[in-house]
Amino acid sequence: MHFLELSFPNPLTPSNSRPSAHFSTCILPWHQPIKLGYNSGSVPRLYTSFGNFSRPLISLGKSTHSVRVHCGMADHDDSFYMRRCVELARTAIGRTSPNPLVGCVIVKDGKIVGEGFHPKAGQPHAEVFALRDAGNLAENATAYVSLEPCNHFGRTPPCTEALIKAKVRKVVVGMVDPNPLVASKGIDRLRAAGIEVTVRVEEALCKNLNEAFIHLMLTGKPLLSLRYSISLNGQISDHLGEGATDSGGYYSKLLQEYDAVILSSTSLSDKLSLPTSREPGANQPLQIVIARGSNAKLEVPGLTAGVNSKLIIFTDKESGVESKASLQGVETVILDQINMNAILDYCKRQGLCSVLLDFTGNAYDFEELVKESVEQNMLQKVLVEILPLWCERNDRNASFPLNVAEVRKMKNLQPKIFDRSIILEGHL
């Protein structure tokens, strides 16, 4: 027997309930081949070999709404529950750094009896919340967790001991933790306690969830990404797409995902404000301002007005901005020569996992940083916003930040659509 599982937003669910409760779900037995299609608008319909349902499933509004369709055998497999772990983990995007995002699901007799995710650094891990949710039902159950359970004492006790104490029968792990403090030690401890362990289920999905954390563990440096906007006629632009900075907009959500954002001093002087994420409850990224040479134009009073996150100015002795900044209580880092290595080392010492270089404003501030980042393999990710605009050639004094050879090195290029803009995301 095959089945069709449909999930869609439930507008009557209280905001403080568990994430799964925000979706209404129905499971239907089904014997025919099916696929999800759309009519002339944005309303999904189910199509079968003999026709389609007479009524739409649900009307889609903004991107925050969704319809989830799952087809398969009546018994969910390990991949199904691991994908649920990842979904739970994403609930805490922008809140857990320097800790990774982790989700956990407890399953017994084919039913989810407990769920949890790590909400914030210093708070209990996902396994603890899921076990609390399951209660006595955790005994002889299977625990699914997107990242290997920890086996050491940090700010919280080991999750391996919590799973052992709860007497779970089996643990399914999405990926091994690259942190040397864990690195298979959690798996070994569970197996030594007689618990069956399966590893690397939906591993690629779990790794993508925590690419910045993994990069820091493996290289010792924060993950560095480059973002810029480009017009239809190929001009670099300071513009952002319509709604990009609103809550739910791509730029607001992007800032939520990064621990720090590097900005040009001239662009900030023009805007008299710092970009911040508008996502509710998200940590604001550390603001790093580059003020290079005698051309630096830094209006510190304008910058600090309304700032709700820490501001660091990286400058050289020629800029002359350090004295003005110190009067405003803004930290300055004076270097003989501004370089990306020094910036990333500073971020690492601050416990940051990810840095976004926002290529706006005066290109002079960034050209050497981008060149150094590419030549020394420090740049891992590129995000390009293609604007539905025709920009004049003098829109800003900037050349294309990457040359043709570097663009050809990009892999896993993925397009995403937000409102009227297209975002291309790839890795170097």
C-alpha positions as CSV (number, residue, x, y, z in Angstrom):
1,M,0.0,0.0,0.0
2,H,1.4,3.4,-1.0
3,F,0.2,6.6,0.7
4,L,0.1,10.3,0.0
5,E,1.0,12.7,2.9
6,L,-0.1,16.3,2.6
7,S,1.0,19.0,5.1
8,F,0.0,22.6,5.0
9,P,0.1,25.7,7.3
10,N,-2.4,25.8,10.1
11,P,-3.2,29.5,10.8
12,L,-4.9,28.7,14.1
13,T,-1.8,27.1,15.8
14,P,-0.3,29.2,18.7
15,S,3.1,30.6,17.8
16,N,4.7,29.0,20.9
17,S,3.7,25.4,20.0
18,R,6.1,22.8,18.7
19,P,7.0,23.3,15.0
20,S,5.2,20.2,13.7
21,A,2.0,21.5,15.1
22,H,2.1,24.5,12.7
23,F,1.1,22.1,9.9
24,S,-2.1,20.2,9.4
25,T,-1.4,16.7,7.9
26,C,-3.5,14.1,6.2
27,I,-2.5,10.7,4.9
28,L,-4.4,9.1,2.1
29,P,-4.0,5.6,0.7
30,W,-3.2,5.8,-3.0
31,H,-2.7,3.3,-5.8
32,Q,-2.1,5.6,-8.8
33,P,1.1,7.4,-10.0
34,I,0.9,11.0,-8.8
35,K,2.7,14.3,-9.3
36,L,2.4,17.8,-8.0
37,G,1.5,20.4,-10.7
38,Y,0.3,24.0,-10.9
39,N,-2.6,25.7,-12.7
40,S,-2.2,29.1,-14.4
41,G,-1.7,30.8,-11.0
42,S,0.3,29.5,-8.1
43,V,-2.2,26.9,-6.8
44,P,-0.9,23.4,-6.6
45,R,-3.0,20.5,-7.8
46,L,-2.5,16.7,-7.6
47,Y,-2.4,15.0,-10.9
48,T,-2.9,11.2,-11.3
49,S,-2.9,8.9,-14.3
50,F,-6.6,9.4,-14.7
51,G,-7.0,13.1,-14.0
52,N,-6.6,15.6,-11.1
53,F,-8.5,16.6,-8.0
54,S,-11.4,18.9,-8.8
55,R,-10.3,21.4,-6.2
56,P,-6.9,23.0,-5.5
57,L,-5.0,21.7,-2.4
58,I,-4.3,25.1,-1.0
59,S,-3.6,28.6,-2.3
60,L,0.0,29.8,-1.9
61,G,0.6,33.3,-0.7
62,K,4.0,34.6,0.4
63,S,7.1,32.4,0.5
64,T,6.5,31.8,4.2
65,H,3.6,29.4,3.3
66,S,4.3,26.0,1.9
67,V,2.7,22.8,0.9
68,R,4.7,19.6,1.7
69,V,4.0,16.4,-0.2
70,H,5.5,13.0,0.7
71,C,4.9,9.9,-1.2
72,G,6.1,6.4,-0.4
73,M,5.5,3.2,1.5
74,A,3.3,3.2,4.6
75,D,6.3,2.9,6.9
76,H,8.6,5.9,7.0
77,D,12.3,5.2,6.6
78,D,15.4,6.6,8.3
79,S,15.7,9.4,5.7
80,F,12.2,10.6,6.4
81,Y,12.9,11.2,10.1
82,M,16.3,12.6,9.4
83,R,14.8,15.2,7.1
84,R,12.4,16.1,10.0
85,C,15.5,16.6,12.2
86,V,17.0,19.0,9.8
87,E,13.6,20.9,9.5
88,L,13.5,21.2,13.3
89,A,17.2,22.4,13.4
90,R,16.5,25.2,10.9
91,T,14.0,26.7,13.4
92,A,17.0,28.1,15.3
93,I,18.9,29.6,12.3
94,G,20.8,32.7,13.5
95,R,20.6,31.8,17.2
96,T,23.0,29.0,18.0
97,S,26.5,30.2,16.8
98,P,29.2,29.2,17.6
99,N,27.3,25.9,18.2
100,P,25.9,24.0,15.3
101,L,22.2,23.7,14.3
102,V,20.9,20.3,15.5
103,G,17.5,18.6,15.5
104,C,16.3,15.4,17.1
105,V,13.3,13.1,16.7
106,I,12.3,10.2,18.9
107,V,10.3,7.5,17.1
108,K,8.5,4.5,18.6
109,D,6.3,2.0,16.8
110,G,6.4,4.1,13.7
111,K,5.2,7.2,15.4
112,I,7.1,10.4,16.5
113,V,6.8,10.6,20.3
114,G,9.3,13.4,20.9
115,E,10.9,16.3,19.1
116,G,13.5,18.9,19.9
117,F,16.2,21.2,18.6
118,H,19.1,23.2,20.0
119,P,17.7,26.7,20.5
120,K,20.8,28.7,21.6
121,A,24.4,28.3,22.7
122,G,24.5,27.5,26.4
123,Q,21.0,25.9,26.4
124,P,20.3,22.1,26.4
125,H,21.0,20.3,23.1
126,A,18.4,18.9,20.8
127,E,18.5,15.4,22.3
128,V,17.6,16.6,25.7
129,F,14.6,18.5,24.5
130,A,13.4,15.5,22.4
131,L,13.8,13.1,25.3
132,R,11.9,15.5,27.6
133,D,9.1,15.6,25.0
134,A,9.0,11.8,24.7
135,G,9.1,11.1,28.4
136,N,8.8,7.4,29.3
137,L,8.1,6.6,25.6
138,A,11.8,7.0,24.8
139,E,12.5,3.6,26.3
140,N,13.2,1.1,23.5
141,A,12.6,3.9,20.9
142,T,14.8,5.1,18.1
143,A,16.4,8.5,18.4
144,Y,17.2,10.4,15.1
145,V,19.7,13.2,15.4
146,S,21.2,15.3,12.6
147,L,24.6,15.6,14.3
148,E,26.5,13.0,16.4
149,P,25.6,13.3,20.1
150,C,28.3,14.9,22.2
151,N,30.2,12.8,24.7
152,H,31.9,15.6,26.7
153,F,31.1,18.1,29.4
154,G,30.8,21.6,28.1
155,R,28.2,24.1,29.1
156,T,25.8,21.2,29.1
157,P,26.2,17.5,30.1
158,P,26.9,14.8,27.5
159,C,24.0,13.9,25.3
160,T,25.2,10.3,25.0
161,E,24.5,9.8,28.7
162,A,21.0,11.3,28.4
163,L,20.2,8.8,25.6
164,I,21.7,5.9,27.5
165,K,19.8,6.9,30.7
166,A,16.6,7.1,28.6
167,K,17.2,3.5,27.5
168,V,16.7,4.2,23.8
169,R,17.2,1.1,21.6
170,K,18.8,2.7,18.5
171,V,20.3,6.0,17.5
172,V,20.4,7.1,13.8
173,V,23.0,9.9,13.2
174,G,23.0,12.2,10.2
175,M,26.7,13.1,10.3
176,V,29.8,12.6,12.4
177,D,30.8,15.7,14.4
178,P,34.0,17.2,13.0
179,N,34.7,18.8,16.4
180,P,37.8,17.0,17.8
181,L,36.2,16.9,21.2
182,V,33.5,14.6,19.7
183,A,34.7,13.1,16.4
184,S,33.1,9.6,16.7
185,K,33.5,9.5,20.5
186,G,29.8,9.9,20.9
187,I,29.1,7.0,18.5
188,D,31.6,4.8,20.3
189,R,30.1,5.5,23.7
190,L,26.6,4.6,22.5
191,R,27.7,1.4,21.0
192,A,29.7,0.5,24.1
193,A,26.5,0.9,26.0
194,G,24.8,-1.7,23.8
195,I,22.8,0.8,21.7
196,E,22.6,0.1,17.9
197,V,23.9,3.1,15.9
198,T,23.5,3.9,12.2
199,V,25.6,6.7,10.8
200,R,25.5,9.0,7.7
201,V,21.8,9.1,6.9
202,E,21.0,12.1,4.7
203,E,24.6,13.2,5.4
204,A,24.8,15.8,2.6
205,L,21.7,17.5,3.9
206,C,23.0,17.5,7.4
207,K,26.4,18.9,6.3
208,N,24.8,21.7,4.3
209,L,22.9,22.7,7.4
210,N,26.1,23.4,9.3
211,E,28.7,24.2,6.5
212,A,30.1,27.2,8.5
213,F,30.6,25.2,11.7
214,I,32.2,22.3,9.7
215,H,34.5,24.7,7.8
216,L,35.7,26.3,11.1
217,M,36.4,22.8,12.7
218,L,38.3,21.6,9.6
219,T,40.3,24.7,8.7
220,G,40.5,26.8,11.8
221,K,39.0,29.8,10.0
222,P,35.4,31.2,9.7
223,L,33.6,30.5,6.4
224,L,33.8,33.5,4.1
225,S,31.1,34.4,1.6
226,L,31.0,37.2,-1.0
227,R,27.7,38.9,-1.9
228,Y,27.0,41.5,-4.6
229,S,24.2,42.7,-6.8
230,I,24.3,43.0,-10.6
231,S,21.9,44.6,-13.0
232,L,20.5,43.2,-16.2
233,N,23.1,45.0,-18.3
234,G,26.0,43.5,-16.1
235,Q,26.7,46.5,-13.9
236,I,27.7,46.1,-10.3
237,S,25.1,47.9,-8.2
238,D,24.5,49.0,-4.6
239,H,20.8,48.4,-5.0
240,L,18.9,45.5,-3.3
241,G,15.8,43.9,-4.6
242,E,12.3,44.9,-3.6
243,G,11.5,43.6,-0.1
244,A,15.0,42.2,0.4
245,T,15.6,44.0,3.7
246,D,12.1,43.3,5.1
247,S,11.4,40.4,7.5
248,G,11.4,37.3,5.4
249,G,13.3,39.1,2.6
250,Y,16.4,37.4,1.3
251,Y,18.9,40.0,2.6
252,S,17.4,40.0,6.0
253,K,17.4,36.2,6.2
254,L,21.0,36.2,4.8
255,L,22.2,38.5,7.6
256,Q,20.6,36.2,10.1
257,E,22.8,33.3,8.9
258,Y,26.1,35.1,9.3
259,D,28.0,36.0,12.5
260,A,29.7,39.0,10.9
261,V,29.2,41.2,7.8
262,I,32.1,43.3,6.2
263,L,31.0,46.7,4.9
264,S,32.5,49.7,3.1
265,S,33.0,52.9,5.1
266,T,31.7,55.0,2.2
267,S,28.5,53.1,1.6
268,L,27.7,53.4,5.3
269,S,28.4,57.1,5.3
270,D,26.0,57.5,2.5
271,K,23.2,55.4,4.1
272,L,23.8,56.6,7.7
273,S,22.6,53.2,9.0
274,L,23.9,49.7,9.5
275,P,22.2,46.8,7.8
276,T,20.5,44.5,10.3
277,S,18.4,41.4,10.1
278,R,14.7,41.9,10.8
279,E,14.0,38.3,11.6
280,P,12.3,38.0,15.0
281,G,14.7,36.9,17.8
282,A,17.7,36.5,15.5
283,N,21.2,37.5,16.7
284,Q,22.5,40.6,14.8
285,P,25.8,40.1,12.9
286,L,28.9,41.8,14.1
287,Q,29.4,44.9,11.8
288,I,32.9,45.2,10.4
289,V,33.7,48.4,8.6
290,I,36.7,48.8,6.3
291,A,38.3,52.3,6.3
292,R,41.3,52.1,4.0
293,G,43.7,55.0,3.2
294,S,43.1,58.7,2.9
295,N,40.0,58.1,0.8
296,A,38.1,56.7,3.7
297,K,34.9,58.6,4.5
298,L,33.6,57.5,7.8
299,E,30.7,59.4,9.4
300,V,30.9,57.8,12.9
301,P,27.9,59.7,14.4
302,G,25.7,58.6,11.6
303,L,26.9,55.0,11.8
304,T,26.3,54.6,15.5
305,A,22.7,56.0,15.5
306,G,20.4,53.1,16.2
307,V,23.1,50.5,16.2
308,N,22.0,47.3,18.0
309,S,25.0,45.2,17.3
310,K,28.7,45.6,17.9
311,L,30.7,47.7,15.4
312,I,34.4,47.1,14.6
313,I,36.4,49.4,12.3
314,F,39.4,47.9,10.6
315,T,41.6,50.8,9.5
316,D,45.1,51.7,8.6
317,K,47.2,54.6,9.9
318,E,46.6,56.7,6.8
319,S,42.9,56.9,7.2
320,G,42.9,59.1,10.3
321,V,39.5,57.7,11.5
322,E,40.7,56.0,14.7
323,S,40.4,59.0,16.9
324,K,36.9,59.9,15.8
325,A,35.7,56.3,16.3
326,S,37.2,56.0,19.8
327,L,35.1,59.0,20.9
328,Q,32.0,57.1,19.9
329,G,32.8,54.0,21.9
330,V,33.4,52.0,18.6
331,E,36.2,49.5,18.7
332,T,39.0,50.1,16.1
333,V,41.6,47.7,14.9
334,I,44.6,49.6,13.3
335,L,46.7,47.5,10.9
336,D,49.8,48.4,8.9
337,Q,48.0,46.8,6.0
338,I,44.3,45.7,6.0
339,N,44.1,42.1,4.8
340,M,41.5,39.3,5.0
341,N,43.7,37.0,7.0
342,A,43.8,39.5,9.9
343,I,40.0,40.0,9.7
344,L,39.3,36.3,9.8
345,D,41.7,35.7,12.6
346,Y,40.0,38.4,14.6
347,C,36.6,36.9,13.9
348,K,37.8,33.4,15.0
349,R,39.1,34.9,18.3
350,Q,35.6,36.3,18.8
351,G,34.1,32.8,18.4
352,L,32.5,33.6,15.0
353,C,31.9,30.8,12.4
354,S,30.9,32.8,9.3
355,V,31.6,36.1,7.7
356,L,29.8,37.8,4.8
357,L,31.7,40.3,2.6
358,D,29.0,42.6,1.3
359,F,30.4,44.2,-1.9
360,T,28.7,47.6,-1.8
361,G,29.9,51.1,-1.6
362,N,33.5,52.1,-2.5
363,A,35.1,49.2,-4.4
364,Y,38.5,50.4,-3.4
365,D,37.8,49.1,0.1
366,F,37.3,45.6,-1.2
367,E,39.3,44.9,-4.3
368,E,42.4,43.8,-2.5
369,L,40.4,41.8,0.0
370,V,38.5,39.9,-2.7
371,K,41.7,39.2,-4.7
372,E,43.5,38.0,-1.6
373,S,40.6,35.8,-0.6
374,V,40.5,34.1,-4.0
375,E,44.3,33.6,-4.3
376,Q,44.7,32.1,-0.9
377,N,41.5,30.0,-1.1
378,M,39.8,31.8,1.7
379,L,36.6,32.5,-0.2
380,Q,34.2,29.5,-0.1
381,K,30.8,30.9,-1.2
382,V,29.5,33.5,-3.7
383,L,25.9,34.9,-3.7
384,V,24.9,37.1,-6.6
385,E,21.6,39.0,-6.7
386,I,20.4,39.7,-10.3
387,L,18.3,42.8,-10.2
388,P,15.5,43.5,-12.7
389,L,17.1,46.9,-13.3
390,W,19.1,48.7,-16.0
391,C,21.9,50.6,-14.3
392,E,24.0,53.4,-15.8
393,R,27.6,52.5,-16.2
394,N,28.6,55.1,-13.6
395,D,26.1,53.8,-11.0
396,R,29.1,53.0,-8.8
397,N,32.9,52.9,-9.2
398,A,33.2,49.1,-9.2
399,S,34.5,46.4,-11.4
400,F,33.3,42.8,-11.5
401,P,34.7,41.3,-8.2
402,L,35.6,37.9,-9.8
403,N,37.4,37.2,-13.1
404,V,36.2,34.7,-15.7
405,A,38.6,32.0,-14.5
406,E,37.3,32.3,-10.9
407,V,33.6,32.2,-12.0
408,R,34.3,29.0,-14.0
409,K,35.6,27.4,-10.7
410,M,32.1,27.8,-9.1
411,K,30.3,24.6,-8.4
412,N,26.9,23.6,-7.1
413,L,25.4,26.7,-8.6
414,Q,21.8,27.0,-7.4
415,P,19.3,29.7,-8.5
416,K,16.7,31.0,-6.0
417,I,13.8,33.4,-6.6
418,F,12.9,36.1,-4.1
419,D,10.1,38.5,-5.2
420,R,11.5,40.0,-8.4
421,S,15.1,39.1,-7.9
422,I,17.1,36.0,-8.7
423,I,19.8,34.9,-6.3
424,L,22.6,32.7,-7.7
425,E,24.5,30.8,-5.0
426,G,27.6,28.7,-5.6
427,H,30.8,27.5,-4.0
428,L,34.4,28.0,-5.0
